[in-house]
Amino acid sequence: MKLLVAGGDRVDAGKTTFSVGLLSHTGARGFKPRAGNNYWFDHDDYQRATEQGRLYGKDARRLAAASPGDVSPEAINAIHRLWHPSPGPSKGILGQSARQFVVDRVGDDEGVGEFVVNGTVDVPDSATERLPLDGAPRVTSLPDFNDLMGVMHADALAELREEILATDRAVVESYGDIARPLDGFKPDAVAVVEPGRARFYDGRRYAKACQIASGGPEEGQLEERVANVVDLIDRAGAVRLPALDSETRKDPQAVADAYDHAYDALLATAFD
């Protein structure tokens, strides 16, 4: 059984809270193929990870903690990107307004991963001191970065995809409002989560809609927006989600109890 959780909103959709409750409800293992956080806005999370000489975010940490067994955040998160605010008009290598990429952690090599550094920005001293960045490749242009991602990032994602396929029960969480975080992954069912509701879709139809939205399998990108994909298919169902207080959100079993009606509807979609 493979389930995908995607977000209907770009931020604060509630994907991770929904996902950790789903892990508790099903006993599945969680995966977050792509993730990122911001040195400024997520500084506590940045500090927690880098003080251990590692780079991961709170979403992967919560999913790993809610998964059966002893699972590290890096083991379920192939790529983590550290961002930094970027005042002024410059959009940097990736063409992002108001932020620039600083460091990527790729894969889970020896429990830490390999790193890629943006050679056009100042890396925070704490990152240089705490992370094994000596000898890491430094990119200074988008073509160079694309070439490197076509090898390092692609290999790490392919390895994680094979692990997901080999896992009996897997919950895969996407990022932002991106429809799919992993090329070639065809879930049994999809939950699109946003504040106040969850919508459910047949996984095969959803995967096909991702291909159509991106122009087909030969042109497919991993940046199809959820809204563009779900506009192409009928939903299998929808439920309301109650707001949860902070204490409930911290407890996967409490989330599972609060959202059990949603999880039952999602599983019914998967096995229909």
TIMARPA-419900 format. One line per 2 residues: number of its first residue (from 1); their letters; for each residue y negated, z, x negated of N, C-alpha, C. Coordinates in steps of 0.001 Angstrom, whole numbers, plus 500000, padded with zeros to 6 digits. Each point is the difference from the previous one (the first is absolute). Layout:
NUM) A) Y Z X Y Z X Y Z X  ...
This chain:
1) MK) 501190 500000 499161 498810 500000 500839 498755 500000 499122  499165 499020 500186 498763 499877 499234 498825 499964 500982
3) LL) 499061 500911 499834 498847 500108 500888 498718 499854 499200  499028 499302 500567 498700 499807 499367 498930 500702 500824
5) VA) 499129 500733 499327 498844 500630 500643 498747 499357 499426  499236 499344 500859 498757 499335 499594 498837 500604 500776
7) GG) 498793 499739 499515 498815 500612 500597 499180 499033 500824  499565 500438 501163 499114 499193 500832 498549 500123 499600
9) DR) 499666 501020 499211 498652 500204 499465 500058 499920 498486  498885 499614 499375 499986 499858 498537 500111 501350 499306
11) VD) 499407 501046 500601 500071 501332 499405 500342 501014 501075  500652 501087 499563 500301 501129 500887 500726 499591 501268
13) AG) 500944 499086 499859 500773 499575 501165 501047 501032 500387  500390 500861 499078 501039 500980 500270 501382 499557 499591
15) KT) 500076 498976 499135 501310 499445 499600 500876 501041 499306  499429 500733 499058 500826 500904 499210 500487 501178 500837
17) TF) 499143 500554 500839 500443 501076 500887 501116 499510 500911  499828 498815 500576 501047 499421 500843 501278 499810 499190
19) SV) 499867 499532 498770 501165 499686 499171 500775 501247 499600  499302 501079 499607 500725 501197 499571 500749 500618 501173
21) GL) 499422 499935 501196 500719 500480 501173 501211 499144 500300  499864 498696 499796 501119 499083 500206 501122 500273 499007
23) LS) 499645 500337 498768 501018 500354 499010 500777 501234 500442  499289 500998 500509 500662 501206 500477 500880 499705 501212
25) HT) 499536 499120 500869 500730 499656 501224 501286 499235 499709  499976 499163 498964 501124 499093 499739 500819 500366 498771
27) GA) 499460 500839 499107 500675 500268 498736 499921 498846 499026  499056 499080 500229 499848 498820 499147 499229 500352 498722
29) RG) 500020 499053 499060 499215 500127 498771 498720 499191 500155  498892 500570 499577 498717 499328 500110 499675 499160 498781
31) FK) 499247 498918 500224 499540 499131 498918 498547 499606 500262  499231 499920 498950 498607 499545 500065 499816 499003 498859
33) PR) 500361 498725 500206 499983 499041 498879 498666 499899 499278  498908 499994 500755 498669 499865 499408 499103 501120 500506
35) AG) 499240 500585 499102 499090 501073 500386 498831 500032 499022  499008 500779 500340 498855 500164 499117 499160 501178 500442
37) NN) 499188 500486 499100 499010 500999 500384 498775 499858 499113  498997 500797 500301 498696 499847 499375 499673 501223 499149
39) YW) 499625 499743 498760 499671 501073 499059 498964 500956 500578  499063 499486 500771 498921 500807 500538 500388 500648 501325
41) FD) 500474 499212 500954 500245 500502 501351 501325 500756 500128  500927 499745 499095 501306 500678 500030 500207 500779 498706
43) HD) 498953 500659 499556 500038 500577 498648 501057 501097 499867  500197 500815 501021 501014 501045 499919 501385 499397 499784
45) DY) 500293 498918 500729 501302 499333 499836 500115 499382 498612  498923 499403 499542 499975 499435 498647 500267 501089 498959
47) QR) 499334 501133 500145 500170 501092 499045 501440 500513 499998  500558 500174 501203 501360 500536 500105 500987 499124 499239
49) AT) 499880 498701 500166 500946 499080 499361 499744 499876 498505  498753 499767 499602 499731 499724 498589 500192 501230 499125
51) EQ) 499846 501180 500552 500274 501208 499215 501473 500081 499608  500849 499236 500711 501419 499901 499642 500283 498755 499157
53) GR) 498934 499272 499625 500177 498762 499258 500532 498880 500866  499729 500042 501307 500541 499043 500961 498883 499457 500875
55) LY) 500311 498958 500768 499022 499419 500907 500703 499628 501309  499688 500743 501047 500525 499741 501338 499021 500603 500997
57) GK) 500187 499717 501280 499098 500488 501032 500688 500933 500977  499214 500548 500899 500540 500998 500929 500956 499384 501013
59) DA) 499816 498715 500353 500914 499387 500963 501410 499927 499426  500125 499482 498774 501316 499921 499363 500572 501394 499773
61) RR) 499145 500956 499658 500476 501372 499796 500563 500582 501296  499326 499777 501116 500483 500526 501287 501301 499316 500420
63) LA) 500079 498690 499807 501220 499272 500366 501181 500447 499139  499764 500188 498695 501069 500443 499111 500479 501393 500397
65) AA) 499068 500891 500312 500365 501366 500362 500788 500048 501295  499730 499076 500926 500677 499988 501298 501324 499249 499964
67) SP) 500303 499333 498890 501243 499237 499862 501142 500905 499561  501223 499657 500348 501139 500814 499560 500154 499978 498487
69) GD) 500452 501106 499440 500257 500056 498574 498738 500229 499187  500162 499872 498693 498909 500204 499048 499401 498637 499657
71) VS) 498881 499660 500623 499401 498679 499864 498592 500148 499425  499676 499230 498968 498653 500040 499435 499119 498969 500702
73) PE) 498687 500226 500055 499106 499010 500608 500107 498630 499344  500119 499976 498668 500071 498717 499296 501254 499212 500362
75) AI) 501085 500707 500335 501262 499331 500298 499940 499197 501291  499077 500350 500896 499910 499298 501286 498722 499170 500104
77) NA) 499214 499981 498933 498694 499339 500004 499884 499127 498757  500236 498698 500163 500058 499093 498846 498655 499825 499317
79) IH) 498924 499989 500782 498672 499742 499423 499000 500994 500570  499312 500694 499107 498887 500857 500418 498749 499573 499249
81) RL) 498936 499777 500745 498741 499530 499403 498931 501076 500115  499384 500309 498862 498877 500930 499974 498701 499205 500086
83) WH) 499174 500361 500977 498694 499371 500198 498888 500957 499566  498825 499433 499806 498809 500790 499700 498837 499362 500743
85) PS) 499091 500797 500582 498832 499398 500658 499225 499115 499038  499445 498929 500539 499254 499044 499182 498636 499750 500629
87) PG) 498999 500818 499662 498654 499783 500547 499435 498658 499545  499155 499430 500819 499356 498748 499637 500722 498788 500551
89) PS) 499497 498830 499666 500525 498767 500598 501296 499481 499380  500377 500457 498812 501171 499454 499340 501267 500308 500792
91) KG) 500877 498989 500142 501252 500171 500726 501206 500098 499073  499778 499921 498699 501075 500209 499044 501065 498928 500042
93) IL) 501092 500238 499257 501077 499021 499846 500607 499615 501335  500188 500984 500881 500710 499747 501257 499076 499639 501151
95) GQ) 498705 499882 499732 499070 499574 501042 499822 501006 501115  500141 501285 499695 499886 501054 501003 498588 500565 500003
97) SA) 499405 500100 501172 498681 500602 500112 500117 501517 499908  499123 500605 499245 499831 501448 499916 501127 500728 499272
99) RQ) 500995 499275 499489 501034 500666 499216 500599 499027 498998  500571 500542 498941 500627 499171 498985 501305 500655 499557
101) FV) 500961 499172 499699 501281 500529 499539 499854 500476 498560  500638 501136 499693 499925 500585 498669 501333 499887 499277
103) VD) 501060 500503 500641 501320 500038 499386 501055 499746 501071  501022 499233 499672 501196 499879 500831 501150 500717 499315
105) RV) 500771 500755 500782 501300 500475 499546 501048 499110 500654  500867 499428 499185 500974 499028 500483 501400 500511 499715
107) GD) 500829 500112 501036 501385 500396 499844 500164 501482 499704  501216 500350 499605 500376 501399 499796 500723 500145 498662
109) DE) 499574 499248 499020 500659 500009 498693 499974 501394 499392  501187 500556 499731 500145 501330 499404 499257 501066 500799
111) GV) 499955 499806 501332 499386 500982 500873 498498 499959 500066  499367 499132 499241 498538 499933 499976 499509 498624 500435
113) GE) 500537 498964 499408 499564 498647 500307 499230 499379 498853  499707 498723 500140 499150 499298 499042 498595 499893 500589
115) FV) 499029 499754 499125 498623 499999 500455 499293 498706 499610  499046 499640 500844 499113 498862 499757 498576 500512 500151
117) VN) 499126 499648 499064 498640 500534 499964 498998 498879 500209  498982 500273 500789 498884 499077 500173 499108 500099 498767
119) GT) 499983 498942 499203 499235 500018 498763 498517 499768 500175  499537 499847 501232 498573 499749 500245 499257 501232 500500
121) VD) 500696 501136 500164 499360 501206 500531 500249 501171 499059  499226 501052 500190 500205 501235 499247 501078 500824 500695
123) VP) 501078 500248 499294 501073 500823 500538 499605 501469 499854  500153 500810 501052 499656 501424 499877 500703 500652 498815
125) DS) 499283 500867 499318 500570 500653 498823 501299 500728 500344  500042 500624 501166 501192 500758 500375 501221 499090 500127
127) AT) 499799 498767 500480 501110 499054 500105 500469 499576 498609  499052 499751 499105 500353 499603 498631 500753 501104 499277
129) ER) 499596 501259 500261 500628 501133 499324 501370 500333 500574  500185 499803 501309 501210 500501 500667 501074 498936 500214
131) LP) 499597 498739 500080 500970 498951 500298 500347 499221 498733  501212 499475 499903 500410 499245 498803 499437 498572 500023
133) LD) 498698 499905 499758 499327 498700 500087 499933 499277 498656  500299 500682 498909 499993 499333 498692 501042 498890 499997
135) GA) 499584 498822 499672 500913 498872 499971 500197 499326 501338  499417 500556 501068 500119 499365 501312 499185 498713 500014
137) PR) 500482 498949 500672 499218 498768 500075 498668 500222 500701  498969 499316 499490 498668 500079 500590 499605 498614 500481
139) VT) 499583 499936 501241 499632 498711 500592 498490 499937 500158  499459 498805 499793 498547 499833 500072 499582 498889 500951
141) SL) 500973 499348 500643 499670 498947 500959 501078 499950 501065  499648 499441 501156 500972 499904 501084 501169 499097 499635
143) PD) 499793 498832 499361 501165 499188 499616 500973 500750 499089  499455 500739 499027 500872 500782 499120 500767 501054 500793
145) FN) 499300 500659 500913 500641 501037 500805 501078 499394 500900  499708 498857 500595 500989 499342 500861 501254 499626 499200
147) DL) 499814 499507 498785 501147 499653 499158 500855 501232 499723  499336 501096 499686 500734 501222 499697 500697 500543 501251
149) MG) 499306 499986 501149 500600 500498 501239 501192 499148 500404  499965 498718 499654 501117 499125 500327 501278 500372 499280
151) VM) 499869 500834 498975 501177 500467 499249 500229 501484 500256  499097 500851 499523 500204 501445 500091 500098 500491 501432
153) HA) 498987 499703 500801 499960 500494 501370 501116 499384 500837  500208 498702 499812 501036 499322 500780 501380 500567 499694
155) DA) 500277 500283 498729 501296 500566 499628 500184 501388 500604  498958 500822 499960 500101 501355 500545 500227 499974 501502
157) LA) 499316 499099 500699 500181 499893 501443 501375 499452 500350  500484 499040 499219 501334 499447 500246 501070 501068 499807
159) EL) 499831 500826 498979 500964 501075 499748 499996 501008 501152  498800 500335 500491 499923 500937 501115 500573 499388 501271
161) RE) 499748 498717 500216 500556 499327 501177 501525 500083 500001  500623 499781 498847 501460 500091 499931 500474 501418 500299
163) EI) 499239 500986 499562 500377 501377 500291 499891 500291 501493  498947 499485 500638 499842 500185 501439 501151 499350 500753
165) LA) 500353 498781 499601 501083 499287 500672 501330 500735 499844  500172 500698 498874 501246 500718 499749 500024 501377 500659
167) TD) 498851 500436 500523 499918 501316 500640 500421 499890 501463  500875 500885 500423 500544 499925 501356 498920 500166 501055
169) RA) 499121 500975 499824 498904 500251 500933 498700 500088 499203  499089 499100 500282 498754 499942 499241 498814 499849 500941
171) VV) 498945 500743 499700 498707 499857 500680 499004 499531 498951  499424 498828 500214 499060 499399 499053 498608 500059 500602
173) ES) 499076 500615 499285 498620 500111 500483 499125 498971 499291  499210 499274 500764 499080 499027 499428 498718 500697 499552
175) YG) 498985 499244 499640 498732 500561 499528 498845 499360 500766  498959 500800 500283 498865 499495 500767 500467 499414 501318
177) DI) 499437 498839 500343 500460 499302 501201 500740 498722 499616  500704 500059 498865 500785 498865 499527 501334 499970 500748
179) AR) 500380 498812 500448 501161 499872 500879 501309 500304 499299  500120 499630 498730 501251 500250 499278 499677 500285 498538
181) PL) 500609 501044 499450 499693 500380 498622 500934 499380 498982  500993 499243 500477 501056 499550 499116 500530 498662 500486
183) DG) 499916 498978 499163 500501 498687 500359 501527 500035 500096  500534 499285 500991 501446 499920 500149 500628 501164 500733
185) FK) 499200 500956 500446 500514 501146 500733 499958 499698 501493  501163 500048 500645 500099 499720 501433 500511 501248 500711
187) PD) 499121 500742 500620 500403 501261 500637 500743 499756 501315  500713 501021 500444 500640 499932 501312 498984 500216 501118
189) AV) 498982 500800 499724 498942 500245 500979 498744 500429 499261  498859 499834 500664 498699 500305 499406 499205 500892 500945
191) AV) 499389 501035 499450 499038 500818 500737 498614 499723 499440  499084 499585 500856 498600 499835 499617 499252 501217 500548
193) VE) 499495 500804 499080 499439 501300 500352 498480 499965 499866  499345 500628 500953 498556 500183 499936 499668 501264 500772
195) PG) 498795 500539 499851 499680 501245 500692 500245 499893 501506  500892 500847 500493 500237 500064 501445 501167 499202 500529
197) RA) 500549 499065 499208 501120 499226 500532 500829 499387 498870  501230 499618 500399 500884 499231 499121 500567 498857 500819
199) RF) 500039 498805 499380 500589 498819 500637 501237 499595 499218  500984 499454 500696 501276 499695 499380 500339 498519 500142
201) YD) 500595 499449 498931 500292 498572 499951 501391 499777 499420  500651 498973 500493 501267 499572 499421 499766 499557 498559
203) GR) 500835 500480 499093 499775 499737 498589 500128 498548 499610  500960 499285 500581 500194 498589 499652 498820 499160 500458
205) RY) 499533 500264 501212 498837 499245 500498 498745 500331 499185  499873 501246 499621 498854 500417 499197 500015 499302 498637
207) AK) 501164 499959 499348 500110 499342 498696 499657 498516 500105  500466 499357 501072 499686 498585 500186 498509 499803 500234
209) AC) 499382 500899 500767 498562 499909 500255 499206 500186 498715  500504 500822 499067 499332 500159 498709 499978 498674 499245
211) QI) 501102 499265 500046 500063 498701 499331 499026 499015 500634  499949 500000 501329 499099 499078 500697 498548 500341 499684
213) AS) 499675 501283 500018 498618 500423 499752 499542 499655 498595  500955 499940 499055 499638 499729 498612 500118 498526 499634
215) GG) 500440 499176 500948 500105 498573 499731 501402 499534 499693  500991 500907 500082 501374 499597 499759 500578 500661 498780
217) PE) 501311 499943 499819 500658 500719 498904 499592 499527 498618  499586 498745 499864 499611 499502 498681 498590 500412 499625
219) EG) 499194 500348 500999 498617 500352 499738 499726 501477 500248  501030 500739 500413 499808 501354 500489 499333 500922 498994
221) QL) 499033 500735 500487 499353 501031 499224 500378 501348 500607  499730 501074 499273 500303 501329 500506 498780 500651 500634
223) EE) 498996 499208 500346 498781 500579 500526 499729 499597 501443  501047 499653 500755 499776 499726 501411 499588 501304 500681
225) RV) 498986 499931 500837 499566 501175 500737 500888 500203 501214  500207 501269 500339 500854 500321 501145 499530 499292 501256
227) AN) 498698 500001 500247 499484 499405 501233 500350 498518 500102  499969 499286 498883 500314 498568 500029 501475 499753 500275
229) VV) 500843 500931 499576 501446 499842 500198 500400 500353 501428  499544 501147 500489 500460 500433 501321 499410 499156 501124
231) DL) 498929 499267 499715 499468 499069 500998 500984 498873 500295  500961 499780 499107 500933 498882 500136 501287 500364 500741
233) ID) 500222 501278 500247 501267 500423 500612 499749 501027 501099  500976 500109 500894 499941 501018 501044 500503 501325 499447
235) RA) 499408 501052 500443 500471 501310 499567 501179 500435 500869  500858 500807 499397 501167 500496 500729 499687 501265 500782
237) GA) 498923 500672 499647 499625 501225 500694 498808 500649 499343  499518 501053 500614 498865 500751 499459 500017 501397 500596
239) VR) 499521 500973 499239 499902 501371 500495 498689 500603 499512  499569 501034 500695 498847 500765 499551 500442 501027 498962
241) LP) 499139 500239 499030 500248 501020 498995 498980 501117 500156  500459 501234 500156 499042 501107 500094 499367 500297 498642
243) AL) 498783 500502 500035 499359 500457 498766 500722 501245 499492  500141 500116 498681 500696 501127 499400 499049 500790 499113
245) DS) 500135 501317 500034 499158 500821 499130 500536 499948 498567  499227 500517 499075 500338 499869 498578 501302 500706 499650
247) ET) 500280 501145 500608 501241 500707 499705 501213 499206 500456  499913 499380 501157 501112 499176 500488 500222 498810 499081
249) RK) 498917 499356 499561 500126 498816 499153 500672 500316 498667  499918 501255 499554 500606 500394 498724 501515 500167 500105
251) DP) 500525 500126 501222 501412 500320 500213 500715 498798 500613  500818 499276 499223 500680 498814 500539 500805 500275 501271
253) QA) 500651 501155 500083 500778 500290 501197 499100 500228 501201  498852 500623 499787 499053 500195 501100 499451 498659 500489
255) VA) 499748 499085 499062 499570 498655 500395 501114 499305 500770  501239 500143 499519 501141 499386 500679 500115 500500 501432
257) DA) 499762 501282 500211 500065 500560 501353 498881 499449 500878  498801 499882 499430 498854 499532 500783 500096 498521 500348
259) YD) 500629 499210 499097 500058 498549 500179 501409 499508 500347  500873 500892 500465 501386 499586 500225 500112 498863 501005
261) HA) 499104 499966 500998 500041 498917 500982 499707 498651 499349  499101 500015 498993 499661 498758 499293 501166 499545 499128
263) YD) 500641 500942 499320 501116 499642 499132 501187 499487 500800  500239 500585 501158 501083 499510 500840 499724 498563 500449
265) AL) 498737 499717 500336 499646 498636 500426 500133 499014 498846  499630 500415 498782 500129 499125 498839 501466 499716 499708
267) LA) 500832 501016 500041 501423 499793 499734 500650 499145 501082  499560 500143 501224 500518 499138 501057 499655 498548 499736
269) TA) 498800 499752 499442 499612 498637 499633 500884 499474 498878  500313 500856 499038 500820 499574 498860 501410 499633 500423
271) FD) 500540 500700 500972 501398 499784 500387 500139 499200 501273  498909 499430 500480 500057 499195 501228 500729 498678 499719
